[in-house]
Amino acid sequence: MFGKHLNCAKLQSHIAKLRKRNSFWQSVGSQAVQDICQRIEKAYQLFFKHSKKGVRPPGFKKVKKYKSFTLKQAGYKFLGGNRVKIGNRVYQFCQSREIEGTVKTLTIKRTPLGELFMVIVMNDGSNPDVEVKTGKIAGFDFGLKTFLTCSDGTEIESPQFFKQSLNAIKKASRQHSKKLKGSSNRERARKNLVRKYEDISHRRRNWFWKLAHELTDKFDVLCFETLNLKGMQRLWGRKISDLAFGEFLKILEWVAKKKHRRVVFVDQWYPSSKTCSNCGHILESLDLSVREWRCPSCQSVNGRDENAARNIQQFGFAVGELVEPHC
């Protein structure tokens, strides 16, 4: 009510006393507990800053629902043969890539299936990627029927992975709801349902990464229109979640930063669809159902998405030097 909360330092001091009295608090390293206090601090700061936008304060979690813990300078040691010592126990792990550089943090994450992953953050000691310039700039327009329309006329269709697997999701969900709560059969059905969702998520993310690399290899500057994703979610619901525009933009920004490319965002109120890309004439109104329209000034026929992509490209090129990339 008054914008006050128990700050991070006091909370850490209090938990340090609990660790001396209760052996349960000693089951993970002291730095893991300190990191949890820092997470709570960040959550409160976000709540105080964005409470009017619907952000909620941090809530309590059961132990079995807690998904991760983080260790920083101490509490772990890497041994030979893909082994790591955490606390007093040694664990074997499957290494997906070489550990290069200085390890800053180690995070253990648990998926809904109960699988454990080790995420390492380190100072990269390798040489930076070689920068290759293509000298090209492109504008992109998001759509419901076509995932991306490029200013050069290229259209990229979304596979809509959730829609493809909808029947399998419904069947797995029905099987889960029929099982007795607390039974091993229900747990087995829950894991089966989780696998269906994870399969969709992995296939979508894999497609996003491939598309991001393809676009950044082709263009130096990529211009996009900012999206009101919450408003779109209210209007079109599940389809917006399936297209996952926001997730794609995050991946694209990361890839662009790695390859020294630039992502420019155009304000969502810029009338990209209503502006003729040939002469600049702006219509007073344009219904969403209209996919093509003829300019009353120059008589050119404009496809809605391609015309918007060309306008985004032109506007992004004009303001590109003034807009910082969101990377």
C-alpha positions as CSV (number, residue, x, y, z in Angstrom):
1,M,0.0,0.0,0.0
2,F,2.8,2.4,0.9
3,G,5.5,1.2,-1.5
4,K,7.5,-0.4,1.3
5,H,8.9,-3.9,1.6
6,L,11.7,-5.8,3.5
7,N,14.8,-4.9,1.5
8,C,17.3,-7.4,0.2
9,A,20.0,-6.8,2.9
10,K,17.6,-7.3,5.8
11,L,16.1,-10.3,4.3
12,Q,19.5,-11.9,3.7
13,S,20.5,-11.1,7.3
14,H,17.4,-12.7,8.6
15,I,17.8,-15.9,6.5
16,A,21.5,-16.1,7.6
17,K,20.1,-16.6,11.2
18,L,17.6,-19.2,10.0
19,R,20.4,-21.2,8.3
20,K,22.1,-21.5,11.7
21,R,19.0,-22.8,13.4
22,N,17.4,-25.0,10.7
23,S,19.3,-27.7,8.7
24,F,16.7,-27.4,5.9
25,W,18.1,-24.0,5.0
26,Q,21.6,-25.5,4.7
27,S,20.5,-28.0,1.9
28,V,21.6,-25.5,-0.7
29,G,24.6,-23.1,-0.7
30,S,24.4,-19.7,1.0
31,Q,24.8,-17.9,-2.3
32,A,21.7,-19.7,-3.7
33,V,19.6,-18.3,-0.8
34,Q,21.1,-14.8,-1.4
35,D,20.2,-15.0,-5.1
36,I,16.6,-15.8,-4.1
37,C,16.5,-12.7,-1.9
38,Q,17.8,-10.7,-5.0
39,R,15.0,-12.2,-7.1
40,I,12.4,-11.1,-4.5
41,E,13.9,-7.6,-4.5
42,K,13.7,-7.4,-8.3
43,A,10.1,-8.6,-8.3
44,Y,9.1,-5.9,-5.7
45,Q,10.8,-3.2,-7.7
46,L,9.0,-4.3,-10.9
47,F,5.7,-4.4,-8.9
48,F,6.1,-0.8,-7.6
49,K,7.1,0.4,-11.0
50,H,4.4,-1.3,-13.1
51,S,1.6,-2.1,-10.7
52,K,-0.8,-0.1,-12.7
53,K,-0.1,-2.3,-15.7
54,G,-1.2,-5.4,-13.9
55,V,2.2,-6.6,-12.5
56,R,1.7,-8.5,-9.3
57,P,3.9,-8.6,-6.2
58,P,6.0,-11.8,-5.6
59,G,4.1,-14.7,-4.0
60,F,5.1,-17.7,-2.0
61,K,6.0,-20.9,-3.7
62,K,5.9,-24.5,-2.5
63,V,9.3,-26.2,-2.5
64,K,8.2,-28.7,-5.2
65,K,7.1,-25.8,-7.5
66,Y,10.4,-24.0,-7.3
67,K,12.1,-24.3,-10.6
68,S,15.7,-23.2,-10.2
69,F,18.5,-22.0,-8.0
70,T,21.7,-20.0,-8.8
71,L,25.2,-20.3,-7.5
72,K,27.8,-17.6,-8.1
73,Q,31.4,-17.7,-6.9
74,A,31.2,-20.7,-4.6
75,G,29.1,-23.8,-4.0
76,Y,30.2,-25.8,-7.1
77,K,33.3,-27.2,-8.7
78,F,33.8,-28.7,-12.1
79,L,35.6,-32.0,-12.2
80,G,36.9,-34.0,-15.1
81,G,34.7,-36.3,-17.2
82,N,31.7,-34.0,-17.4
83,R,31.2,-34.1,-13.6
84,V,30.3,-31.2,-11.3
85,K,30.4,-31.1,-7.5
86,I,27.5,-29.1,-5.9
87,G,27.5,-29.1,-2.2
88,N,28.7,-32.5,-1.0
89,R,27.4,-34.5,-4.1
90,V,28.9,-35.1,-7.5
91,Y,26.7,-35.1,-10.6
92,Q,27.3,-36.4,-14.1
93,F,26.0,-34.1,-16.9
94,C,25.8,-34.3,-20.7
95,Q,27.8,-31.4,-22.1
96,S,26.2,-29.6,-25.1
97,R,29.1,-27.2,-25.7
98,E,32.5,-26.5,-24.4
99,I,32.9,-24.3,-21.3
100,E,35.1,-21.4,-22.5
101,G,36.0,-18.4,-20.5
102,T,35.5,-17.6,-16.8
103,V,32.3,-19.0,-15.2
104,K,30.2,-16.2,-13.5
105,T,27.1,-18.1,-12.4
106,L,25.8,-21.6,-12.5
107,T,22.0,-22.2,-12.5
108,I,20.2,-25.5,-12.1
109,K,16.8,-25.5,-13.7
110,R,14.1,-28.2,-13.4
111,T,11.5,-28.6,-16.2
112,P,7.8,-29.7,-15.5
113,L,8.9,-33.2,-16.6
114,G,11.4,-33.3,-13.8
115,E,14.5,-33.0,-16.1
116,L,17.4,-31.0,-14.8
117,F,19.5,-28.5,-16.9
118,M,22.6,-26.7,-16.0
119,V,22.9,-23.2,-17.3
120,I,26.3,-21.5,-17.2
121,V,26.9,-17.8,-17.6
122,M,30.5,-16.9,-18.3
123,N,32.8,-14.1,-19.6
124,D,33.4,-15.1,-23.2
125,G,37.1,-15.3,-23.9
126,S,36.7,-16.2,-27.6
127,N,37.3,-13.8,-30.5
128,P,34.2,-11.8,-31.6
129,D,32.4,-12.8,-34.7
130,V,33.7,-11.4,-38.0
131,E,31.3,-8.7,-39.2
132,V,30.1,-9.1,-42.8
133,K,28.2,-6.2,-44.4
134,T,25.4,-6.8,-46.9
135,G,24.4,-3.1,-47.3
136,K,20.7,-4.0,-47.3
137,I,17.8,-2.7,-45.3
138,A,14.4,-4.3,-45.0
139,G,11.0,-3.6,-43.4
140,F,8.8,-6.3,-42.1
141,D,5.1,-6.4,-41.3
142,F,3.6,-9.0,-38.9
143,G,0.3,-10.5,-39.9
144,L,-2.2,-13.2,-38.8
145,K,-2.4,-15.0,-42.2
146,T,1.2,-14.4,-43.1
147,F,3.7,-14.4,-40.3
148,L,6.1,-11.9,-41.9
149,T,5.8,-9.8,-45.1
150,C,9.1,-8.3,-46.3
151,S,9.4,-5.0,-48.1
152,D,11.0,-6.9,-51.1
153,G,7.7,-8.9,-51.5
154,T,8.8,-12.1,-49.8
155,E,6.1,-13.7,-47.6
156,I,7.0,-16.0,-44.7
157,E,4.2,-18.3,-43.5
158,S,4.0,-19.5,-39.9
159,P,3.8,-23.3,-39.4
160,Q,1.4,-22.7,-36.5
161,F,2.8,-25.6,-34.4
162,F,0.1,-25.4,-31.8
163,K,-2.7,-25.6,-34.4
164,Q,-1.0,-28.7,-35.9
165,S,-0.9,-30.5,-32.5
166,L,-4.2,-29.3,-31.2
167,N,-6.0,-32.6,-31.5
168,A,-3.1,-34.4,-29.7
169,I,-3.2,-31.8,-26.9
170,K,-7.0,-32.2,-26.5
171,K,-6.7,-36.0,-26.2
172,A,-3.8,-35.8,-23.7
173,S,-5.7,-33.2,-21.6
174,R,-8.9,-35.4,-21.5
175,Q,-6.8,-38.4,-20.4
176,H,-5.2,-36.3,-17.7
177,S,-8.5,-35.0,-16.3
178,K,-10.0,-38.5,-16.1
179,K,-7.3,-39.8,-13.8
180,L,-7.7,-39.9,-10.0
181,K,-6.0,-37.0,-8.3
182,G,-2.8,-38.1,-6.5
183,S,-2.5,-41.3,-8.4
184,S,0.6,-42.5,-10.4
185,N,-1.6,-42.7,-13.5
186,R,-2.5,-39.0,-13.2
187,E,1.2,-38.2,-12.9
188,R,2.0,-40.2,-15.9
189,A,-0.8,-38.5,-17.9
190,R,0.4,-35.1,-16.7
191,K,3.9,-35.8,-18.0
192,N,2.5,-37.0,-21.3
193,L,0.6,-33.7,-21.6
194,V,3.7,-31.7,-20.7
195,R,5.7,-33.5,-23.4
196,K,3.1,-32.4,-26.0
197,Y,3.5,-28.8,-25.0
198,E,7.3,-29.0,-24.8
199,D,7.4,-30.5,-28.3
200,I,5.4,-27.6,-29.7
201,S,7.7,-25.1,-27.8
202,H,10.9,-26.7,-29.1
203,R,9.7,-26.9,-32.7
204,R,8.6,-23.3,-32.7
205,R,11.8,-22.1,-31.1
206,N,13.9,-24.1,-33.5
207,W,12.1,-22.4,-36.4
208,F,12.5,-19.0,-34.9
209,W,16.3,-19.4,-34.5
210,K,16.7,-20.6,-38.1
211,L,14.5,-17.7,-39.4
212,A,16.5,-15.2,-37.3
213,H,19.8,-16.4,-38.8
214,E,18.4,-16.4,-42.3
215,L,17.2,-12.7,-42.0
216,T,20.3,-11.4,-40.4
217,D,22.5,-13.1,-43.0
218,K,20.4,-11.3,-45.7
219,F,20.0,-7.8,-44.2
220,D,22.1,-5.4,-42.2
221,V,19.2,-3.3,-40.8
222,L,15.8,-4.9,-40.0
223,C,12.8,-2.6,-39.4
224,F,9.7,-3.7,-37.4
225,E,6.6,-2.1,-36.1
226,T,6.1,-2.2,-32.3
227,L,3.2,-4.4,-31.4
228,N,0.5,-4.2,-28.7
229,L,0.7,-7.9,-27.9
230,K,-1.8,-7.7,-25.0
231,G,-4.4,-6.0,-27.1
232,M,-3.9,-8.5,-30.0
233,Q,-4.2,-11.3,-27.4
234,R,-7.6,-10.0,-26.3
235,L,-8.8,-9.8,-29.9
236,W,-7.4,-13.0,-31.4
237,G,-6.5,-15.1,-28.4
238,R,-4.9,-18.5,-29.0
239,K,-3.7,-17.6,-32.5
240,I,-1.4,-14.8,-31.2
241,S,0.1,-17.2,-28.7
242,D,0.7,-19.7,-31.4
243,L,2.4,-17.1,-33.7
244,A,4.5,-15.9,-30.7
245,F,5.7,-12.6,-32.2
246,G,7.3,-11.4,-28.9
247,E,9.4,-14.6,-28.6
248,F,10.6,-14.3,-32.2
249,L,11.7,-10.6,-31.7
250,K,13.7,-11.5,-28.6
251,I,15.6,-14.2,-30.5
252,L,16.1,-11.9,-33.5
253,E,17.5,-9.1,-31.4
254,W,20.0,-11.5,-29.7
255,V,21.1,-12.9,-33.1
256,A,21.4,-9.4,-34.6
257,K,23.5,-8.2,-31.7
258,K,25.8,-11.2,-32.1
259,K,26.2,-10.6,-35.8
260,H,26.5,-6.8,-35.5
261,R,23.2,-6.2,-37.2
262,R,20.7,-3.5,-36.3
263,V,17.0,-3.9,-35.4
264,V,15.0,-0.7,-35.6
265,F,11.5,-0.4,-34.2
266,V,8.8,2.0,-35.7
267,D,6.1,3.4,-33.4
268,Q,2.9,1.4,-33.5
269,W,0.8,4.5,-34.2
270,Y,2.7,5.2,-37.5
271,P,0.0,4.6,-40.2
272,S,2.0,2.1,-42.2
273,S,-1.0,0.3,-43.7
274,K,-2.9,3.5,-44.6
275,T,0.0,5.3,-46.2
276,C,0.7,4.8,-49.9
277,S,4.3,3.7,-50.3
278,N,4.5,5.3,-53.8
279,C,3.3,8.8,-53.2
280,G,2.8,9.1,-49.4
281,H,-1.0,9.7,-49.5
282,I,-2.6,8.8,-46.2
283,L,-6.1,7.3,-46.1
284,E,-8.5,8.6,-43.4
285,S,-9.6,5.0,-42.5
286,L,-8.8,1.5,-43.7
287,D,-10.9,-1.5,-42.5
288,L,-8.9,-4.6,-41.4
289,S,-10.8,-6.8,-43.8
290,V,-9.4,-4.7,-46.8
291,R,-6.4,-6.5,-48.1
292,E,-5.8,-4.4,-51.2
293,W,-6.6,-0.7,-51.9
294,R,-6.1,1.8,-54.7
295,C,-4.5,5.1,-53.9
296,P,-6.8,8.0,-54.9
297,S,-3.8,10.2,-55.6
298,C,-1.5,8.1,-57.8
299,Q,-3.9,5.3,-58.7
300,S,-1.4,2.6,-57.6
301,V,-2.8,-0.7,-56.2
302,N,-1.3,-1.5,-52.8
303,G,-1.3,-4.9,-51.1
304,R,-2.0,-4.2,-47.4
305,D,0.9,-6.1,-45.9
306,E,3.6,-5.5,-48.6
307,N,2.7,-1.8,-48.6
308,A,3.0,-1.6,-44.8
309,A,6.4,-3.4,-45.0
310,R,7.7,-0.9,-47.5
311,N,6.5,2.1,-45.4
312,I,8.2,0.5,-42.3
313,Q,11.4,0.1,-44.3
314,Q,11.3,3.8,-45.4
315,F,10.4,5.2,-42.0
316,G,12.9,2.9,-40.3
317,F,15.7,4.0,-42.6
318,A,14.8,7.7,-42.0
319,V,14.9,7.4,-38.2
320,G,17.4,4.6,-37.9
321,E,20.2,6.9,-36.7
322,L,18.0,8.3,-33.9
323,V,16.6,5.0,-32.6
324,E,18.7,2.8,-30.4
325,P,18.5,-0.9,-31.2
326,H,16.5,-3.0,-28.6
327,C,19.3,-5.4,-28.0
